[in-house]
């Protein structure tokens, strides 16, 4: 009987030994590189550091960790200068990384946004609050008032000469926009519309009526707040 019990236990011991041997093999195997993990598990299986490592010229997780630390603590507008100051990150690499992060940030923000009021537009464009030059932006919306595309059309002083309705609405048409919002920042923080702002808005509103893509609002914003032409009852067209 004792012999039979011992024999019956042998398969259990064999299984344990096999499992132990498998663990030993796994523990002694060299770790996968980020690219190898990508091939095995896809991008979803990679950590943030590993994802960033794949964007560097060689497998350098320590440098990737430094970059992530910068990204987590620096405002978007200061990212390029901060990356360029890191050792082992040259100007070209800093430029490509900061451009990639900015592109992703804009796309995610734009395509996850629904405009219910001017506050949503101001939040969407908050990264421009402290810019030293005026940026004129067009925002194309679908029928559910979800953002289809955000475009910076000009940088500099906004006036009638620099912004033409043709440019604004050619983009809206290519986006298949159902409606449109325009906005621009005032670096001074004073959101009072100028005469040029008023005239430009009326020209855009007239063009909107002609083309059939409604101009829902013109929003002026800055670090002190914002002004909505629609909320203030200001004219969005000449008549």
N, C-alpha and C positions, 0 to 999 in steps of 0.2 A: 504493500500500500504506500509506504513512504517513497519507494522508488517511482511509483506511478505519479504521486503528487509532484515530485521533483521534475519528472519528465513533462508533466502538464504545464509547469511553470517556465519551461525553456523558451517557448515562443514569446512569452512576455518579456523575458530578459533580452532575447534577440531583438525584439522591437525597440526596447529602450536603448540598446547599444546602437542600433541603426539610427535612431533619432539623435543620439548624442554625437555620433559620427557626422551626421548631416549638419548639426549645429557647429561642430568644429570646423567643417569645411567652409560654412558660411562666414564664420568669424575670421578664418584665415585668408579668405578671398579679399583682394584689394577692393576698396570702395569704388562704386561707379562714378565716372565723371558726369558732369552735368549733361553733356551731349549723349552719353550712353543711357542715362536715365530718361532723357527725352525720347530716345528711340524705343525704350522699353515701356514707359508709362504715359507718354504724351506730356504736353505742357502742364496739364492739371496736376501731375505728380511731382512737380518741381517746386522747391521753396523760392521765395523772392530772391535770395542771394544766388541761387542756381540759375534762375531766369536771367538775372543781370549778368552773370558770368558768361552766358552765351552771347551777349552783346559786346563782349570785350575781345580783343584780338587773340588772346590766349586764355587758357583755363586759369583764372586768377581770382579765386573766391575771396581772398583777403581784400583785394581792391574793390570787389563788388560790395563787400560789407561796408567799406568806407563810404562808397557812393550812396548806399541805402541810408546810412546815418545822415548824410547831407540832405538827401531828398526829404527825410522825415522832419527836418528842422528848418529848412530854408524856404522862403516864399518863392513862387514860380519865377518872378521877374529877376531874382538874384541867383537862380540856379546855375546859369552858365558860368558866371564869375566864380562861384563857389567850387564848381567842379574843376575849373581850370586851375585853381589854386592847389588842388590835391597833387601829391607826388605820383608819378607814373600815369597821370592823365594829361595828355597834351591838349592844345587848343582845338585840334580837329576832332578828337574823340569827345571832348567836352561839348563841342558844338553839336555833334550828331546825337549825343545822348540827350542833351537838353531839348533839342528839336523833337526827338522821338517822344519824350515825356510830355511836352507841350501839346503835340498832336493828339496823343491818346487822351490827355486831360480834356481837350476841347471836344473831341468826338464823343467821349462818354458823357460829358456834361450836356452837350447839345442834344444827343439822341435819347437822353433819359429825362428831358425837360418838357413840361406842359405849361403853357402860359395861361394863367387864370387872371392875371392882373399885372400892373407895372412892377410890382415888387418882385415877381418871378423874373422879369427881364433884368432888373437891377442885380439880382442874385446871380443870374447867368453871366453877366458881364462884370462882376465885381473885381476880376483880375485887372481891369483897366482903371480902377478908381484913382490910383496914384500915378498914372502916366502923366508926363510933362507936356505931351502934345495931344491935340484933339484927335480922336479916332471916330470915324463915322461908320456905323455898322448897319447892315440889313439882316433881318431875321425872317426867314421863310417858314410859314406854318402850313400844316395840313388841315383837313376839315375838323379835326378834333382839337385844334390849337396846340398840337404837339410840334416841337421844333424840328424842321427838316434840315435846315442849314443856317449857319451863322457866318457872315462874311464881313471882314474889315475892308471897306471900299477905299477909304483914304485915310492918311495920317497927316495931320497938319491943321491949319486953320480951315474950318468948315465954312464955305460960302457957296453962293449960287454958281460961281464959275467952276468950282472944283467938283461939285456933285451935279450930275445931270440925270434926270429921270430915266433916260435911255439906259444908262449903266445900271441903275438900281433895278429896273424892271426886267432887263434882259436876264439877269441872274434869277429873279423870281420865276420867270417863265421857264428857264432851263431846270429849275428845281420842281416844276409843276406845283408851285405854291398855290394854296387856296386863298391865303391872305398874307399880309406883310406888316411887319413892325420895323421902324427905323429908330436908331438911337445914336447919341454921341455924348461923349464926356466933356465936361468943362474942367480943365486942370485947376482952375482957381477955386473950385468948390461951389461957386455961385451958379445956381442952376436957372437963373432968370434968362429966358430966351431973348436973343438979340433980334434986331429987325431982319438980319440975314436968315436967322433960324426960322422966323415966321414966314418969310417969302419962300424959302426953300420948301417948307412943309406944305404950303399951299400949292406949289408947283407939283410936288409929288402926289398930293391928294387929287389934283386935277388929272394927272396922268393915270392914277389908279382907277379913277372912274372911267376913263377912256378905254383902258386895257381890260378892265374887269377883274382886277386883283385888288380887293379893298385894302386901303392903308388904315390899319386899326389904331395906330398910335405913333407918336414921336416922343421919345423919352430922352430927357437931358439929365445926366447923372454926374455925380462927383463924390468926393469924400465927405461932403456935408449932407448929402441927401439926393433927392431926385425930383424932377418935375415931369408930369405926364400931361401932354397936350389934351388928351381925351378927358382925363379926370378934372382938369382945370377949365374945361369948356372952350379951349382955344381952337381956332379954325384948323381943320385938317384939309381944307380945300378953299379955293378962292371965292366960291359962291355958296 
